[in-house]
Amino acid sequence: MDPLPTLLALGDSYTIGEGVAEHERWPALLARRMKWTSPDYLAQTGWTAQELMEAIEKARMSHFYDWVSLLIGVNNQYRGMSLLQYSIEFEMLLYQALALNRNQPKKILVLSIPDYSVTPFARKKNPPRIFDEINAYNAVNETIARREGVHYVNITDISRQASHNSLLLTQDELHPSVHMYRLWVDRVESSLRFK
């Protein structure tokens, strides 16, 4: 019997599931849905693309994964970092992700950055600017992901449903709840099954 597929989830608070239980994180939900092993994580709340890159280098992982997911960039935007810097770092992260799954681009999952401009947290932080900048960041990561032939899944429109559904956010009124993560997993699973 073949071993179950493995997943390494790379990212920030959206991957580590700030405010939800470990089994409610979107990579955990996806792994159960797809009948993969429980995912490994290299993710931390607040990480920028550069900080994730440094963490991967420091971890010096000696084994490979069947699947690698990547969701990163919101903290670059939040800290006011340049789009050019993100573009360079995201491309480097994608190469790191490919190295971790033996260069299988069709088994790299890149998720778009959620839009927190619609959350109560962002009400006094210039939501129109956040909205536009998240779109710009996602244009960058989508362009690079598609050029490299990896699997790109846009979940930003789902995140915007939080503007009229508070159940999609945790108690901090910023991070996704398990209800939103389930919607993300529906989208990811659908795109994997019909690609």
TIPA-832094 format. One line per 2 residues: for each residue y, z, x of N, C-alpha, C. Coordinates in nm, 4 decimals, always signed. Layout:
<vovos>
Y/Z/X/Y/Z/X/Y/Z/X  ...
</vovos>
This chain:
<vovos>
-0.1204/+0.0000/+0.0850/+0.0000/+0.0000/+0.0000/+0.1251/+0.0000/+0.0883  +0.2157/-0.0920/+0.0607/+0.3379/-0.1024/+0.1398/+0.4279/+0.0182/+0.1156
+0.4960/+0.0640/+0.2220/+0.5915/+0.1750/+0.2030/+0.7077/+0.1324/+0.1151  +0.7686/+0.2294/+0.0474/+0.8834/+0.1993/-0.0373/+1.0029/+0.1577/+0.0486
+1.0863/+0.0663/-0.0013/+1.2053/+0.0260/+0.0746/+1.2987/+0.1441/+0.1008  +1.3672/+0.1378/+0.2136/+1.4611/+0.2422/+0.2539/+1.6047/+0.1935/+0.2378
+1.6959/+0.2879/+0.2190/+1.8383/+0.2581/+0.1997/+1.9232/+0.3530/+0.2824  +2.0170/+0.2982/+0.3563/+2.1204/+0.3759/+0.4238/+2.2520/+0.3479/+0.3544
+2.3184/+0.4527/+0.3069/+2.4451/+0.4383/+0.2335/+2.5608/+0.4796/+0.3237  +2.6482/+0.3849/+0.3528/+2.7635/+0.4075/+0.4401/+2.8905/+0.4126/+0.3562
+2.9788/+0.5088/+0.3855/+3.1045/+0.5091/+0.3109/+3.1837/+0.6365/+0.3192  +3.2490/+0.6668/+0.2076/+3.3393/+0.7816/+0.1992/+3.3031/+0.8650/+0.0766
+3.4017/+0.9225/+0.0100/+3.3747/+1.0106/-0.1045/+3.3039/+0.9391/-0.2183  +3.3272/+0.8084/-0.2323/+3.2633/+0.7339/-0.3404/+3.1131/+0.7169/-0.3171
+3.0730/+0.7224/-0.1914/+2.9308/+0.7103/-0.1570/+2.8626/+0.8466/-0.1543  +2.9301/+0.9462/-0.0988/+2.8712/+1.0794/-0.0888/+2.8757/+1.1517/-0.2235
+2.9542/+1.0964/-0.3171/+2.9563/+1.1506/-0.4527/+3.0332/+1.2799/-0.4659  +3.1577/+1.2781/-0.4217/+3.2439/+1.3967/-0.4331/+3.2485/+1.4435/-0.5781
+3.2072/+1.5684/-0.6004/+3.2162/+1.6260/-0.7345/+3.0935/+1.6087/-0.8213  +2.9903/+1.5396/-0.7703/+2.8656/+1.5270/-0.8467/+2.7497/+1.5795/-0.7631
+2.6372/+1.6081/-0.8291/+2.5176/+1.6536/-0.7583/+2.4588/+1.5392/-0.6761  +2.3814/+1.5742/-0.5758/+2.3245/+1.4719/-0.4867/+2.2442/+1.3680/-0.5636
+2.1690/+1.4113/-0.6632/+2.0864/+1.3154/-0.7375/+2.1693/+1.2284/-0.8331  +2.2998/+1.2593/-0.8458/+2.3880/+1.1802/-0.9326/+2.4728/+1.0786/-0.8560
+2.4642/+1.0785/-0.7248/+2.5373/+0.9808/-0.6443/+2.4858/+0.8405/-0.6770  +2.5719/+0.7396/-0.6678/+2.5273/+0.6062/-0.7058/+2.4138/+0.5553/-0.6179
+2.4114/+0.5814/-0.4845/+2.2955/+0.5319/-0.4081/+2.1643/+0.5980/-0.4510  +2.1696/+0.7253/-0.4888/+2.0492/+0.7943/-0.5354/+2.0019/+0.7357/-0.6682
+2.0960/+0.7090/-0.7577/+2.0616/+0.6470/-0.8862/+2.0005/+0.5087/-0.8649  +2.0593/+0.4319/-0.7739/+2.0088/+0.2979/-0.7470/+1.8688/+0.3033/-0.6876
+1.8477/+0.3934/-0.5925/+1.7165/+0.4034/-0.5288/+1.6086/+0.4381/-0.6308  +1.6398/+0.5295/-0.7217/+1.5406/+0.5634/-0.8255/+1.5152/+0.4446/-0.9174
+1.6215/+0.3760/-0.9542/+1.6085/+0.2614/-1.0439/+1.5234/+0.1502/-0.9802  +1.5440/+0.1287/-0.8500/+1.4752/+0.0194/-0.7808/+1.3409/+0.0626/-0.7224
+1.3082/+0.1927/-0.7368/+1.1839/+0.2475/-0.6812/+1.1822/+0.2379/-0.5276  +1.2960/+0.2749/-0.4674/+1.3078/+0.2870/-0.3232/+1.2941/+0.4340/-0.2861
+1.2861/+0.4642/-0.1568/+1.2876/+0.6024/-0.1124/+1.4274/+0.6610/-0.1355  +1.4374/+0.7922/-0.1337/+1.5698/+0.8559/-0.1451/+1.6565/+0.8096/-0.0290
+1.7825/+0.7766/-0.0562/+1.8662/+0.7193/+0.0504/+1.9049/+0.8198/+0.1576  +1.9309/+0.7674/+0.2759/+1.9999/+0.8425/+0.3804/+2.1481/+0.8086/+0.3686
+2.2323/+0.9024/+0.4114/+2.3773/+0.8842/+0.3987/+2.4466/+0.9007/+0.5333  +2.5442/+0.8179/+0.5556/+2.6426/+0.8397/+0.6604/+2.7764/+0.8159/+0.5912
+2.8262/+0.9212/+0.5298/+2.9458/+0.9108/+0.4454/+3.0114/+1.0473/+0.4382  +3.1430/+1.0462/+0.4270/+3.2156/+1.1725/+0.4171/+3.3469/+1.1502/+0.3435
+3.3818/+1.2452/+0.2597/+3.5091/+1.2376/+0.1889/+3.6235/+1.2259/+0.2886  +3.7119/+1.1297/+0.2647/+3.8300/+1.1135/+0.3485/+3.8169/+1.0134/+0.4612
+3.6954/+0.9661/+0.4872/+3.6779/+0.8744/+0.5993/+3.7467/+0.7409/+0.5766  +3.8113/+0.6934/+0.6820/+3.8626/+0.5564/+0.6866/+3.7545/+0.4667/+0.7461
+3.7808/+0.3385/+0.7488/+3.6861/+0.2452/+0.8106/+3.6643/+0.2795/+0.9578  +3.7702/+0.3143/+1.0278/+3.7590/+0.3495/+1.1697/+3.6724/+0.4742/+1.1876
+3.6914/+0.5734/+1.1031/+3.6137/+0.6975/+1.1158/+3.4656/+0.6744/+1.0843  +3.4376/+0.5875/+0.9889/+3.2981/+0.5535/+0.9607/+3.2369/+0.4793/+1.0789
+3.3118/+0.3866/+1.1367/+3.2642/+0.3125/+1.2526/+3.2278/+0.4075/+1.3664  +3.3156/+0.5043/+1.3921/+3.2913/+0.6014/+1.4991/+3.1687/+0.6876/+1.4685
+3.1499/+0.7228/+1.3424/+3.0341/+0.8048/+1.3034/+2.9034/+0.7285/+1.3246  +2.9041/+0.5989/+1.2954/+2.7843/+0.5174/+1.3168/+2.7510/+0.5109/+1.4656
+2.8531/+0.4901/+1.5471/+2.8312/+0.4838/+1.6918/+2.7791/+0.6168/+1.7452  +2.8361/+0.7262/+1.6964/+2.7964/+0.8600/+1.7418/+2.6538/+0.8939/+1.6979
+2.6131/+0.8469/+1.5803/+2.4804/+0.8788/+1.5268/+2.3680/+0.8153/+1.6090  +2.3957/+0.7023/+1.6715/+2.2975/+0.6329/+1.7559/+2.1605/+0.6258/+1.6876
+2.1594/+0.5712/+1.5697/+2.0351/+0.5621/+1.4931/+1.9355/+0.4710/+1.5629  +1.8135/+0.5193/+1.5715/+1.7108/+0.4469/+1.6469/+1.6100/+0.3768/+1.5568
+1.6296/+0.3850/+1.4272/+1.5381/+0.3152/+1.3372/+1.6176/+0.2252/+1.2426  +1.5474/+0.1362/+1.1760/+1.6109/+0.0381/+1.0894/+1.5845/+0.0702/+0.9422
+1.6700/+0.0139/+0.8571/+1.6582/+0.0324/+0.7128/+1.6357/-0.1033/+0.6472  +1.5657/-0.1006/+0.5337/+1.5468/-0.2244/+0.4583/+1.6785/-0.2697/+0.3945
+1.7537/-0.1726/+0.3432/+1.8811/-0.1995/+0.2772/+1.9896/-0.1104/+0.3370  +2.1104/-0.1644/+0.3447/+2.2274/-0.0855/+0.3860/+2.3400/-0.1160/+0.2879
+2.4021/-0.0104/+0.2355/+2.5183/-0.0298/+0.1479/+2.6454/+0.0099/+0.2214  +2.7549/-0.0534/+0.1849/+2.8843/-0.0271/+0.2483/+2.9931/-0.0283/+0.1424
+3.0619/+0.0844/+0.1323/+3.1768/+0.0982/+0.0411/+3.2811/+0.1806/+0.1148  +3.3860/+0.1154/+0.1620/+3.4847/+0.1831/+0.2470/+3.6201/+0.1141/+0.2351
+3.7257/+0.1921/+0.2491/+3.8593/+0.1328/+0.2553/+3.9663/+0.2064/+0.1772  +3.9263/+0.2875/+0.0789/+4.0286/+0.3511/-0.0036/+4.1172/+0.4449/+0.0783
+4.0604/+0.5098/+0.1795/+4.1414/+0.6018/+0.2593/+4.2319/+0.5286/+0.3572  +4.1935/+0.4067/+0.3959/+4.2873/+0.3228/+0.4708/+4.4101/+0.2950/+0.3846
+4.3847/+0.2564/+0.2592/+4.4946/+0.2277/+0.1673/+4.5775/+0.3535/+0.1422  +4.5100/+0.4644/+0.1163/+4.5788/+0.5896/+0.0821/+4.6686/+0.6371/+0.1963
+4.6237/+0.6163/+0.3190/+4.7021/+0.6600/+0.4357/+4.8055/+0.5567/+0.4798  +4.8125/+0.4451/+0.4081/+4.9146/+0.3450/+0.4394/+4.8851/+0.2616/+0.5630
+4.7574/+0.2477/+0.5969/+4.7203/+0.1670/+0.7134/+4.7319/+0.0186/+0.6807  +4.7410/-0.0616/+0.7845/+4.7661/-0.2050/+0.7627/+4.6408/-0.2771/+0.7142
+4.6661/-0.3813/+0.6374/+4.5578/-0.4653/+0.5875/+4.4879/-0.5369/+0.7028  +4.5631/-0.5757/+0.8040/+4.5042/-0.6419/+0.9202/+4.4072/-0.5489/+0.9919
+4.4479/-0.4233/+1.0083/+4.3597/-0.3252/+1.0720/+4.2307/-0.3101/+0.9920  +4.2433/-0.3009/+0.8601/+4.1249/-0.2883/+0.7749/+4.0352/-0.4105/+0.7889
+4.0939/-0.5272/+0.7925/+4.0180/-0.6511/+0.8046/+3.9322/-0.6505/+0.9310  +3.9914/-0.6111/+1.0412/+3.9193/-0.6067/+1.1695/+3.8084/-0.5024/+1.1639
+3.8421/-0.3839/+1.1131/+3.7437/-0.2751/+1.1104/+3.6314/-0.3023/+1.0108  +3.6644/-0.3622/+0.8967/+3.5607/-0.3912/+0.7983/+3.4613/-0.4930/+0.8540
+3.5117/-0.5930/+0.9221/+3.4223/-0.6927/+0.9819/+3.3298/-0.6276/+1.0844  +3.3835/-0.5378/+1.1656/+3.3018/-0.4681/+1.2643/+3.1973/-0.3800/+1.1964
+3.2357/-0.3153/+1.0877/+3.1407/-0.2329/+1.0123/+3.0277/-0.3171/+0.9548  +3.0612/-0.4344/+0.9091/+2.9590/-0.5227/+0.8537/+2.8580/-0.5611/+0.9620
+2.9060/-0.5864/+1.0831/+2.8151/-0.6173/+1.1935/+2.7282/-0.4962/+1.2274  +2.7867/-0.3765/+1.2207/+2.7070/-0.2557/+1.2435/+2.5992/-0.2410/+1.1360
+2.6369/-0.2672/+1.0110/+2.5408/-0.2577/+0.9009/+2.4266/-0.3572/+0.9207  +2.4587/-0.4784/+0.9618/+2.3564/-0.5798/+0.9857/+2.2632/-0.5388/+1.0994
+2.3179/-0.4755/+1.2006/+2.2340/-0.4285/+1.3111/+2.1361/-0.3211/+1.2647  +2.1739/-0.2475/+1.1598/+2.0891/-0.1384/+1.1100/+1.9804/-0.1858/+1.0151
+1.9851/-0.3129/+0.9734/+1.8763/-0.3640/+0.8877/+1.8144/-0.4923/+0.9442  +1.8181/-0.5041/+1.0755/+1.7569/-0.6176/+1.1459/+1.8156/-0.7518/+1.1001
+1.9460/-0.7509/+1.0783/+2.0200/-0.8747/+1.0484/+1.9661/-0.9469/+0.9254  +1.9548/-0.8739/+0.8169/+1.9133/-0.9325/+0.6886/+2.0327/-0.9282/+0.5922
+2.1202/-1.0279/+0.5951/+2.2427/-1.0223/+0.5149/+2.2192/-1.0063/+0.3655  +2.1099/-1.0611/+0.3139/+2.0841/-1.0512/+0.1700/+2.0414/-0.9109/+0.1286
+2.0208/-0.8233/+0.2274/+1.9869/-0.6838/+0.1975/+2.0978/-0.5883/+0.2416  +2.2182/-0.6441/+0.2538/+2.3395/-0.5627/+0.2711/+2.4133/-0.5634/+0.1387
+2.4432/-0.4462/+0.0866/+2.5192/-0.4324/-0.0382/+2.6605/-0.3867/-0.0065  +2.7574/-0.4714/-0.0298/+2.8980/-0.4319/-0.0166/+2.9538/-0.4146/-0.1569
+3.0083/-0.2960/-0.1828/+3.0738/-0.2697/-0.3117/+3.2244/-0.2739/-0.2920  +3.2940/-0.3277/-0.3897/+3.4399/-0.3302/-0.3851/+3.4948/-0.1879/-0.3954
+3.6201/-0.1725/-0.3547/+3.6850/-0.0412/-0.3589/+3.7288/-0.0105/-0.5021  +3.6927/+0.1064/-0.5548/+3.7396/+0.1443/-0.6889/+3.8921/+0.1585/-0.6907
+3.9489/+0.1444/-0.8088/+4.0945/+0.1540/-0.8254/+4.1306/+0.2895/-0.8849  +4.1815/+0.3787/-0.7983/+4.2180/+0.5127/-0.8464/+4.3576/+0.5157/-0.9076
+4.4259/+0.4012/-0.9147/+4.5609/+0.3996/-0.9730/+4.5597/+0.4401/-1.1195  +4.4455/+0.4256/-1.1856/+4.4360/+0.4565/-1.3292/+4.4046/+0.6037/-1.3555
+4.3835/+0.6830/-1.2515/+4.3439/+0.8229/-1.2693/+4.4649/+0.9143/-1.2865  +4.4457/+1.0285/-1.3519/+4.5554/+1.1265/-1.3615/+4.6084/+1.1683/-1.2242
+4.5216/+1.1740/-1.1250/+4.5611/+1.2100/-0.9886/+4.6729/+1.1195/-0.9375  +4.6712/+0.9926/-0.9766/+4.7634/+0.8934/-0.9206/+4.8920/+0.8771/-1.0006
+4.9080/+0.9503/-1.1103/+5.0227/+0.9264/-1.1994/+5.1579/+0.9344/-1.1300  +5.1718/+1.0257/-1.0324/+5.2999/+1.0422/-0.9637/+5.2994/+0.9772/-0.8260
+5.2055/+0.8859/-0.8020/+5.1906/+0.8247/-0.6698/+5.2096/+0.6726/-0.6728  +5.2898/+0.6241/-0.7645/+5.3201/+0.4806/-0.7741/+5.1955/+0.3977/-0.8064
+5.1407/+0.4144/-0.9270/+5.0201/+0.3394/-0.9655/+5.0294/+0.1877/-0.9496  +5.1432/+0.1221/-0.9819/+5.1466/-0.0245/-0.9626/+5.1260/-0.0661/-0.8171
+5.1828/+0.0094/-0.7249/+5.1642/-0.0215/-0.5821/+5.0177/-0.0028/-0.5431  +4.9568/+0.1094/-0.5872/+4.8159/+0.1343/-0.5568/+4.7295/+0.0211/-0.6107
+4.7543/-0.0175/-0.7352/+4.6797/-0.1262/-0.7997/+4.6844/-0.2530/-0.7146  +4.8053/-0.2919/-0.6738/+4.8223/-0.4139/-0.5950/+4.7554/-0.4030/-0.4587
+4.7671/-0.2866/-0.3957/+4.7088/-0.2697/-0.2621/+4.5564/-0.2666/-0.2676  +4.5003/-0.2041/-0.3693/+4.3540/-0.2050/-0.3846/+4.3052/-0.3487/-0.4032
+4.3771/-0.4271/-0.4824/+4.3415/-0.5682/-0.4989/+4.3454/-0.6422/-0.3654  +4.4462/-0.6138/-0.2845/+4.4595/-0.6806/-0.1550/+4.3454/-0.6404/-0.0612
+4.3137/-0.5129/-0.0600/+4.2019/-0.4658/+0.0235/+4.0705/-0.5294/-0.0212  +4.0517/-0.5398/-0.1509/+3.9278/-0.5992/-0.2011/+3.9214/-0.7496/-0.1746
+4.0349/-0.8147/-0.1736/+4.0351/-0.9571/-0.1370/+3.9847/-0.9743/+0.0060  +4.0222/-0.8812/+0.0923/+3.9780/-0.8852/+0.2322/+3.8286/-0.8604/+0.2422
+3.7808/-0.7504/+0.1812/+3.6381/-0.7206/+0.1996/+3.5487/-0.8240/+0.1310  +3.5939/-0.8798/+0.0190/+3.5136/-0.9829/-0.0468/+3.5069/-1.1107/+0.0367
+3.6196/-1.1509/+0.0929/+3.6225/-1.2713/+0.1755/+3.5279/-1.2585/+0.2942  +3.5342/-1.1448/+0.3622/+3.4488/-1.1239/+0.4802/+3.3022/-1.1142/+0.4385
+3.2750/-1.0411/+0.3311/+3.1364/-1.0245/+0.2848/+3.0745/-1.1585/+0.2473  +3.1487/-1.2396/+0.1749/+3.0936/-1.3683/+0.1316/+3.0773/-1.4638/+0.2495
+3.1686/-1.4573/+0.3440/+3.1564/-1.5414/+0.4631/+3.0313/-1.5072/+0.5430  +2.9984/-1.3789/+0.5481/+2.8815/-1.3346/+0.6243/+2.7521/-1.3436/+0.5438
+2.7618/-1.3827/+0.4172/+2.6420/-1.4039/+0.3359/+2.5745/-1.2781/+0.2867  +2.6498/-1.1670/+0.2816/+2.5913/-1.0429/+0.2315/+2.6122/-1.0339/+0.0809
+2.5500/-0.9345/+0.0217/+2.5507/-0.9202/-0.1237/+2.6759/-0.8401/-0.1652  +2.7701/-0.9040/-0.2328/+2.8960/-0.8401/-0.2733/+2.8930/-0.8083/-0.4224
+2.9263/-0.6836/-0.4560/+2.9263/-0.6407/-0.5961/+3.0634/-0.5826/-0.6301  +3.1306/-0.6452/-0.7260/+3.2627/-0.5989/-0.7677/+3.2467/-0.4925/-0.8762
+3.2857/-0.3687/-0.8430/+3.2801/-0.2594/-0.9409/+3.4209/-0.2081/-0.9746  +3.5235/-0.2765/-0.9233/+3.6608/-0.2299/-0.9431/+3.7001/-0.2313/-1.0907
+3.6584/-0.3350/-1.1624/+3.6913/-0.3407/-1.3051/+3.6281/-0.2241/-1.3815  +3.5091/-0.1823/-1.3384/+3.4450/-0.0661/-1.4026/+3.5280/+0.0594/-1.3771
+3.5759/+0.0757/-1.2551/+3.6551/+0.1949/-1.2226/+3.7814/+0.2031/-1.3074  +3.8343/+0.0876/-1.3465/+3.9582/+0.0862/-1.4256/+3.9360/+0.1311/-1.5696
+3.8109/+0.1397/-1.6128/+3.7830/+0.1924/-1.7465/+3.8195/+0.3400/-1.7580  +3.8371/+0.4070/-1.6445/+3.8768/+0.5484/-1.6466/+4.0161/+0.5673/-1.7053
+4.0925/+0.4597/-1.7177/+4.2259/+0.4706/-1.7773/+4.2192/+0.5155/-1.9223  +4.1060/+0.4895/-1.9890/+4.0936/+0.5283/-2.1297/+3.9644/+0.6039/-2.1598
+3.8938/+0.6469/-2.0543/+3.7705/+0.7230/-2.0748/+3.7588/+0.8315/-1.9689  +3.7995/+0.9518/-2.0032/+3.8007/+1.0626/-1.9068/+3.6605/+1.1052/-1.8645
+3.5579/+1.0678/-1.9405/+3.4206/+1.1032/-1.9042/+3.3745/+1.0319/-1.7768  +3.4486/+0.9295/-1.7374/+3.4110/+0.8544/-1.6183/+3.4593/+0.9199/-1.4891
+3.5329/+1.0317/-1.5021/+3.5840/+1.1033/-1.3844/+3.5280/+1.2446/-1.3786  +3.5231/+1.2998/-1.2576/+3.4839/+1.4393/-1.2400/+3.6019/+1.5290/-1.2768
+3.5825/+1.6586/-1.2617/+3.6864/+1.7547/-1.3000/+3.8137/+1.7411/-1.2173  +3.8038/+1.6812/-1.0974/+3.9257/+1.6660/-1.0159/+4.0148/+1.5524/-1.0654
+3.9691/+1.4796/-1.1692/+4.0451/+1.3699/-1.2306/+4.0785/+1.2583/-1.1308  +3.9908/+1.2416/-1.0332/+4.0076/+1.1363/-0.9325/+3.8765/+1.0646/-0.9041
+3.7723/+1.1409/-0.8759/+3.6462/+1.0809/-0.8329/+3.5564/+1.0451/-0.9512  +3.4708/+0.9447/-0.9326/+3.3818/+0.9025/-1.0409/+3.2803/+1.0099/-1.0798
+3.2493/+1.0151/-1.2064/+3.1431/+1.1016/-1.2562/+3.0112/+1.0254/-1.2532  +2.9043/+1.0950/-1.2840/+2.7738/+1.0284/-1.2905/+2.7742/+0.9181/-1.3954
+2.8559/+0.9316/-1.4994/+2.8635/+0.8283/-1.6033/+2.9173/+0.6973/-1.5453  +3.0189/+0.7076/-1.4599/+3.0695/+0.5861/-1.3960/+2.9685/+0.5325/-1.2951
+2.9077/+0.6211/-1.2186/+2.8099/+0.5756/-1.1200/+2.6949/+0.4999/-1.1862  +2.6551/+0.5428/-1.3039/+2.5481/+0.4712/-1.3747/+2.5910/+0.3284/-1.4089
+2.7175/+0.3124/-1.4456/+2.7694/+0.1780/-1.4745/+2.7699/+0.0916/-1.3480  +2.8056/+0.1530/-1.2351/+2.8009/+0.0794/-1.1083/+2.6589/+0.0320/-1.0802
+2.5634/+0.1222/-1.0982/+2.4232/+0.0899/-1.0681/+2.3720/-0.0193/-1.1613  +2.4149/-0.0154/-1.2877/+2.3792/-0.1245/-1.3793/+2.4253/-0.2580/-1.3219
+2.5486/-0.2613/-1.2725/+2.6051/-0.3848/-1.2174/+2.5303/-0.4275/-1.0913  +2.5036/-0.3319/-1.0030/+2.4322/-0.3642/-0.8787/+2.2920/-0.4155/-0.9098
+2.2218/-0.3440/-0.9955/+2.0845/-0.3844/-1.0291/+2.0829/-0.5239/-1.0919  +2.1738/-0.5482/-1.1822/+2.1800/-0.6783/-1.2477/+2.2058/-0.7895/-1.1463
+2.2964/-0.7649/-1.0548/+2.3290/-0.8684/-0.9560/+2.2132/-0.8916/-0.8596  +2.1357/-0.7869/-0.8307/+2.0207/-0.8030/-0.7426/+1.9085/-0.8799/-0.8116
+1.8903/-0.8535/-0.9385/+1.7783/-0.9140/-1.0111/+1.8040/-1.0609/-1.0457  +1.9323/-1.0977/-1.0564/+1.9619/-1.2337/-1.0994/+2.0279/-1.3178/-0.9909
+2.0276/-1.2681/-0.8689/+2.0877/-1.3429/-0.7572/+1.9966/-1.4574/-0.7192
</vovos>
